[in-house]
Amino acid sequence: MAFQKELPEWKAAGIQPPESKRVKGWEIEDRPPADWLNWQTNRTFEALKELQEKAAEKTDITTVLEEAKSYANQAEQRAKDASAEELDTHVSDTQKHVSDTERPKWNSAAVAVAETHSKDLALSPGVQVVEVDNDTPFNFGEVKGRTLINLSTGLRNLERWKVNTTGAALELVTDVTDQGSASLKATVKASTPGEYTASWNLRDRINFGTIGEDGASFLLVARVRNGTATRASVEILSGIFIGDLPVTDSKFTTVRKAFSRSKNGPNTFDMHIRVTGQNGDTAYVDGIRVYRIADTIDNALIDSINNMDRDEVDRLYPYVDSMTNVRNPYAIVTGGNLLPPFTEWETEPNAMAKAVSPYEAVAEITSDGTKAPLRTIIPVLPDTTYTISSEGNAIPGNGLQIIERKDGKDGDPAGEIEDGYWRSVPGGVAVGTVTFTTTAQTHYLSIRLRFDKAGIYTIKKPLVVPGDKPIPFTPQQRSMIAFETELAANPVDGTNPDLLFVGEDGLQYVLEKWRTLVLDGRYTYEKTTVTNTGFKSVLISNLASGSASPGDDDDYGKLFATKFDGKQLTVSDIPIANWLAADLVRINHVNVYFSIANTDSGWGPDYTPDADEIKAYFLGWKMYDNINPSNPHTGVGKAWVKLTCRGADGTWATQTSDARTTVPTVPAGTDTNGRLYTPYRLQYLKAKPTVEPVQNYELGATLSAGSNMVEVGSGIVLREKANPSYYSENDSWFINNGVVTWESTRFQHKANKIINIYEGATKDSRWTVENISLAYGNERAYLSNSYYDPTAVYHVTYTMLEPTLAAPISGSIATNLRGTVSDLVQYSGDMERRLSVVEMQKADAVEDTGWIKVPPLNGWIHYAAKPLRFRVKGNLLYIEGILQGGTTATTTQLFNLPITLKTAYGCWLNCITWTGANTVQPLQCSITTSGIMRINAGTADTYISFDGVGLLIEGLEVKKS
C-alpha cells in the first residue's frame, strides 16, 4: 500500500549542533537554541520525505526476489556442468587470482581506499608533540568556554597595596620574572637571621565573596623562587594561615593549596610572603592567584588538587587578571622542521650574515670576537629529546648556537637556563648532528648563527626535530586555525560553557550562553532615586534584556562582575533601597544596578551626578573640587583625575596631563606613572542561548607525516591593519613602537608575539621583528625603506600580551588514505562556501536588486502571509514583511543582509512588535556596517513588522552572491 500519513512539513533548515552534543543528547536544564531544534525537525521531515519517495511497493520487491532466485538456480546448474579441468585452469590463473604472499599487501591497500578511518584528537593548551603517519588536515570540532576570576587581583595593583612588613620589604621588579613582565621581590630587613613576613592588601582586606550555608572551596596558586634566602612561602591569612610547603629551590616552583571556608568563618583575607634568611636575603613570587572552585565545601575536590602534581595545577588554573574568559583561541602546527627559513630570522643591525636562499646563509666575519648576526626562537617542551643538524663549514664555537630559555624574550639574559647540555658545549654551537634533552625549565630554544673567529661560513639546511632519530632535511610546514571570539562559562564550576563549533555549512558559530560586556562609554548611565550613605547606586537601562535572572534572589551563580581595580563585585539581589555597602551588583528586570563608593567616584555625600558624570566614572575618571584631587566634589569647582592615580594610602596624586576640568568623554587610558585603566566587566547567563556567527577566523591546520609541534593558546589577533611610520635615522618603517609620540604605530593591544605581517594578502617576510623594551608590549617590527610600498596596505597577526585563558581544541584526523581524501573533499567544499562569502563582501553596488527574500536567524521565521524581503535601489534600502516566533532578547541577531555600509557606524530604525491586537509597541533595531540586523533596544514580542522601512545610506553596497 502507498503511504497514508501526511508528511510533517518543516522547511526551516536551522544549524546542525556540534558532534559532542549529538552524541551526548539533551540534558536536564538544557535550553536548546531554536536553530538546533529547527535542524532536527527539518532533518526528520526530509528523511521521511526521502523514505516515501524512494520506498518500493511490496509487489515490486516480490518480483525482484523471484528474478534473483531464478538467476541463482541457473548459475548453480552451469557450475555443475563445468569440467574439473576447466575449474583447475580457472583457479591457477594469476591474472584473475592473487597469491597468498601478495594477499596481505593488497588487502591493506584495499582497506586504505575502501573505508574512511579517523580518530579523535584533543589538543591541550600549551605545546605538545603530535605524531601522524601521513600528511592529513586537522578537522576542527569544538572549543568550550571557560571563565576564571582572580580574587587577589594579581600584581597589576601593587602601587595601591598597603604593605605591612615584619622584618621584610616588598617591591615590584622586572629583572626576575616567571609568568609576566614583573614579579614581587621580598627582602629581609633585620639584624638577626630568622623568618620574616611581608603582607599586603588592597586598602581593605580582600573578600572571598558571598558564602552560603554550604560553605565554599578556594584555591591559592603562586610561583615562588628563592634568591639568596633559605626558603620562602606564600600564604593567606584568614583567621589561620593557609599555604603550601615552603620553597627552597633557586628556580621558580609552583605552590598550591586548596581549602574551604564556612559561612560563619572569616570572609576576608590578606596575602603573606614568608622569607627565612638574614639581612639582605631575597625571594621572588610571581603569578599569584586565588580562585573560587566550588560553591560548597567539596572535600573530594580539595583533596584531589592538594595531591595533584603542582605543575599540573599551574596548567589547569593559570594566572589571569581579574575576570578573564577564553578569548581568540588558536592552534599553530609546525611540522617537518621546527626551524623557519633563514629569510624569517631576525637580523642584527649591520649584520655580517645574510640569507642567500630560504635555508642557506653566508656569514663573512671580518674579525675575531663573538658575533650573532642572525637569530630565531622556537617553542619546545621541557625534559624532551630533540635532534639538531645542519650542513656547511661550521666548527666548534662557530655555527648554530643553541640557548635554552624559560621564556620567549630572546636577548634577555634573565630568561636563559643556567644548566643543561649546551652550557658544556663550546659556544653552545651544534656541529653536524646532535641529539640532546631539554631541561625541566626549558620552554624555548634561542637559535643563532654565532661566530667568534674571522672567516667565511656557509650554513645550510638547518633542522630541528623532536626525538633522537635524524631525518633527511625537510623545510618547515606551518599552518594554523584561529578564531576571534570570546567564550565564557560559570567561573566557579565551569557549567554552561559557550561552545565554538562548525555548522553543517562549514562556517563557524558560537552557541552563546553568556553575555559578556565591557562597561565603557557606549552605554547610558543613570543615578537611581535611592539615597545611600557612603556610596551611590546607579543603573544601566536595558542592559540585561534576555537575562536568566530578572527577578529578586535569582542572580547568584548567573551574574558576575569586576570593577576597575580587578576586585570582584558582590552580588546582592535584593531591592537597592536595602543595600548597605559599595561594590554591589544586581539585575532587576532588564536593568543592571551598581553601588559605587563615594571615595572611588569623588562624588560628595549630598552631590547627585548627572548621566555624563557617571559615564566619566566608568571611563576611568574620579571627580574632585579642582583644588586637591583627594577632595570630593560637593557642588563647587569641578575637575577630574584618572582613577589609577590613587596611592596605597587612598589619596590621589596627579600631574597636569592626568587631570581635566571638563567632563571627560574618552577612556582614561594610561596615566603618567604607566598604569592602565581597565574598565568594569560584566557577565550574565542568558535565559535562552543564541547561535552567533564568528566573523573573523582562519582555517587550514595540517599535520605533516612524522612529528608535529602544536602550540595551543589564546589571545590571537588576526590581520589587524597596521600603520607604519618612517624613522629617518635608520631609513626604516616601524610598527607597534612603544616610544612616546609613536602612538599611531601601536596595535590595538600590546603585542606578546608578532606571528605574521602581510602586504595586502601576501605574507611579507622582509620585516624584522625584534623583542625590545621600546615595543608596545614585547615586540615591534621594522622594514627597510627600500622594501616599503607606500601604496600597499599592511596587516599583522599577533598575540596579545594581556593574560587570556586557553582551552582545549578538539577535532579529528584521518588515519588512512581514504579518510584524508574525504577530508580534503569536505574542506574544499567548505572553502568554496567561505569564498562565496568573501566574494559577496567585495562586490560592487547594483542599481536595483528587486525584492529579495531574507533568511531569518535564531528561531525567527517568515509570517506566511507576508514574508520578510529587502530591496536596494541606488543608496536606498527598503525592507518589508513580518517575522514571528524567535528569540526576543536585546542584541539578538534577526537576519543578515548582503550589504556593506561605508559609514563609521551602522544605522538604527524603529519597527513595531506585538503579540495581540492590544500589545503593539515600538522596537528599536540596528544594522551593522556588515549588514547584521539586531534588536538594539527593548524586548520583542511574538511578531516584528518591518513594513515601511526606507533608509537613505551614502556608500551603500550590495554584496554579490
MOURSUL-V621600 format. One record per backbone hydrogen bond with DSSP energy under -0.5 kcal/mol. CO is the residue of the C=O (numbers start at 1). NH is the residue of the N-H. Records with the same first field share a line. If there is no record, write none. Layout:
CO = NH ; NH
This chain:
7 = 9
11 = 13
18 = 21 ; 22
19 = 23
20 = 24
21 = 25
27 = 30
31 = 689
33 = 36 ; 37
34 = 38
35 = 15 ; 39
36 = 40
37 = 41
38 = 42
39 = 43
40 = 44
41 = 45
42 = 46
43 = 47
44 = 48
45 = 49
46 = 50
47 = 51
48 = 52
49 = 53
50 = 54
51 = 55
57 = 61
58 = 62
59 = 63
60 = 64
61 = 65
62 = 66
63 = 67
64 = 68
65 = 69
66 = 70
67 = 71
68 = 72
69 = 73
70 = 74
71 = 75
72 = 76
73 = 77
74 = 78
75 = 79
76 = 80
77 = 81
78 = 82
79 = 82
83 = 87
84 = 88
85 = 89
86 = 90
87 = 91
88 = 92
90 = 93
92 = 94
93 = 96 ; 97
99 = 103
100 = 104
102 = 106
103 = 107
104 = 108
105 = 109
106 = 110
107 = 111
108 = 112
109 = 113
110 = 114
111 = 115
112 = 818
115 = 117
117 = 815 ; 816
119 = 813
121 = 123 ; 811
122 = 124
123 = 809
126 = 712
128 = 710
130 = 708
132 = 706
136 = 703
137 = 139 ; 814
138 = 140
139 = 812
141 = 502
142 = 810
143 = 500
146 = 326
148 = 324
149 = 151
150 = 153
155 = 158
157 = 160
158 = 161
159 = 648
161 = 163
162 = 164 ; 201
163 = 165
164 = 199
166 = 197
167 = 189
169 = 187
171 = 185
173 = 183
183 = 173
184 = 186 ; 285
185 = 171
186 = 283
187 = 169
188 = 280
194 = 196 ; 277
196 = 275
197 = 166 ; 168
198 = 273
199 = 164
200 = 271
201 = 162 ; 203
202 = 204
204 = 202
206 = 269
212 = 215
214 = 297
216 = 261
217 = 293 ; 294
218 = 259
219 = 291
220 = 257
221 = 289
222 = 255
223 = 286
224 = 253
225 = 284
231 = 276
232 = 247
233 = 274
234 = 244
235 = 272
236 = 238 ; 242
237 = 270
238 = 240
240 = 238
242 = 236
247 = 232
249 = 226
253 = 224
255 = 222
257 = 220
259 = 218
261 = 216
262 = 265
267 = 208
269 = 206
270 = 237
271 = 200
272 = 235 ; 274
273 = 198
274 = 233
275 = 196 ; 277
276 = 230 ; 231
277 = 194
278 = 281
281 = 188
282 = 227 ; 228 ; 229
283 = 186
284 = 225
285 = 184
286 = 223
289 = 221
290 = 151
291 = 219 ; 293
294 = 217
296 = 298
297 = 299
298 = 302
299 = 303
300 = 304
301 = 305
302 = 306
303 = 307
305 = 308
309 = 312 ; 313
310 = 314
311 = 315
312 = 316
313 = 317
315 = 318
322 = 150 ; 324
324 = 148
325 = 327 ; 805
326 = 487
327 = 715
328 = 716
329 = 483
330 = 713
331 = 333 ; 481
332 = 334 ; 711
333 = 335 ; 479
334 = 709
335 = 337 ; 477
341 = 344
342 = 345
346 = 375
348 = 351
352 = 364
354 = 356 ; 362
357 = 360
358 = 342 ; 343
359 = 461
360 = 356 ; 357
361 = 459
362 = 354
363 = 365 ; 457
364 = 366
365 = 455
371 = 451
373 = 348
374 = 449
375 = 346
376 = 447
378 = 445
381 = 384
384 = 438
385 = 467
386 = 436
387 = 465
388 = 434
389 = 463
391 = 460
395 = 398
398 = 395
399 = 401 ; 450
400 = 430
401 = 448
403 = 446
404 = 417
405 = 443 ; 444
408 = 410
409 = 412
411 = 413
412 = 415
413 = 416
415 = 406
420 = 423
421 = 424
422 = 425
425 = 428
426 = 397 ; 429
428 = 402
429 = 431
430 = 400 ; 432
432 = 390
434 = 388
436 = 386
439 = 383 ; 442
443 = 380
444 = 405
445 = 378 ; 447
446 = 403
447 = 376
448 = 401 ; 450
449 = 374
450 = 399
451 = 371
452 = 369
455 = 365 ; 457
457 = 363
458 = 393 ; 460
459 = 361
460 = 391
463 = 389
464 = 338
465 = 387
468 = 470
476 = 478
477 = 335
479 = 333
481 = 331
482 = 698
483 = 485
485 = 328
487 = 146 ; 326
488 = 498
490 = 494
495 = 490
498 = 145
499 = 511
500 = 143
501 = 503 ; 509
503 = 506
507 = 503
508 = 694
509 = 501
510 = 512 ; 692
511 = 499 ; 513
512 = 690
513 = 686
514 = 516
515 = 684
517 = 519 ; 682
518 = 520
519 = 680
520 = 523
523 = 525
524 = 541
526 = 539
530 = 532
532 = 534
534 = 598
536 = 596
537 = 528
538 = 594
539 = 526
540 = 543 ; 592
542 = 545
544 = 547
546 = 687
550 = 589
551 = 554
555 = 558 ; 559
558 = 685
560 = 683
561 = 569
562 = 681
563 = 566
564 = 678
567 = 563
570 = 572 ; 585
572 = 574
573 = 553
575 = 578
576 = 579
583 = 570
584 = 595
585 = 572
586 = 593
588 = 591
590 = 544
591 = 588
592 = 540
593 = 586
594 = 538
595 = 583
596 = 536
597 = 600 ; 601
598 = 602
601 = 623
602 = 633
604 = 607
607 = 609
610 = 614
611 = 615
612 = 616
613 = 617
614 = 618
615 = 619
616 = 621
617 = 620
619 = 668
620 = 643
622 = 641
624 = 639
628 = 625 ; 631
632 = 634
633 = 604
639 = 624
640 = 660
641 = 622
642 = 645
643 = 646
645 = 653
647 = 650
651 = 647
655 = 658
656 = 659
658 = 642
660 = 640
669 = 677
671 = 674
675 = 671
680 = 519
681 = 562
682 = 517
683 = 560
684 = 515
685 = 548
690 = 512 ; 692
692 = 510
693 = 695
696 = 484
698 = 482
701 = 138
703 = 136
706 = 132
707 = 336
708 = 130 ; 710
709 = 334 ; 711
710 = 128 ; 712
711 = 332 ; 713
712 = 126
713 = 330
715 = 800
717 = 719 ; 798
720 = 796
725 = 734
727 = 730 ; 732
728 = 731
731 = 785
732 = 727
733 = 783
734 = 725
735 = 781
736 = 776
739 = 742
742 = 745
743 = 746
745 = 736
750 = 801
751 = 778 ; 779
753 = 755 ; 799
756 = 797
757 = 764
758 = 760 ; 795
759 = 762
762 = 759
763 = 765
764 = 767
767 = 769
768 = 782
770 = 772 ; 780
772 = 775
774 = 738 ; 739
775 = 777
776 = 751
778 = 772
780 = 770
781 = 735
782 = 768
783 = 733
784 = 787 ; 788
788 = 790
789 = 792
793 = 760
794 = 722
795 = 758
796 = 720
797 = 755 ; 756
798 = 717
799 = 752 ; 753
805 = 327
808 = 810
809 = 123
810 = 141 ; 142
811 = 121
812 = 139
813 = 119
816 = 820
817 = 821
818 = 822
819 = 823
820 = 824
821 = 825
822 = 826
823 = 827
824 = 828
825 = 829
826 = 830
827 = 831
828 = 832
829 = 833
830 = 834
831 = 835
832 = 836
833 = 837
834 = 838
835 = 839
836 = 840
837 = 841
838 = 842
839 = 960
840 = 843 ; 960
846 = 874
847 = 874
852 = 870
854 = 856
855 = 896
857 = 860
858 = 887
861 = 884
862 = 864
863 = 866
866 = 882
868 = 854
869 = 880
870 = 852
871 = 878
872 = 849
873 = 876
875 = 953
876 = 873 ; 878
877 = 951
878 = 871
879 = 949
880 = 869
881 = 946
882 = 863
883 = 944
884 = 861
888 = 940
889 = 892
892 = 894 ; 935
894 = 857
895 = 933
897 = 899
898 = 959
900 = 902 ; 957
901 = 903
907 = 927
909 = 925
911 = 923
912 = 945
913 = 921
914 = 943
916 = 919
921 = 913
923 = 911
924 = 936 ; 937
925 = 909
926 = 934
927 = 907
928 = 931
929 = 901
931 = 897 ; 933
932 = 928 ; 934
933 = 894 ; 895
934 = 926 ; 936
935 = 891
937 = 924
942 = 885
943 = 914 ; 941
944 = 883
945 = 912
946 = 949
949 = 879
951 = 877 ; 953
953 = 956
955 = 902
957 = 900
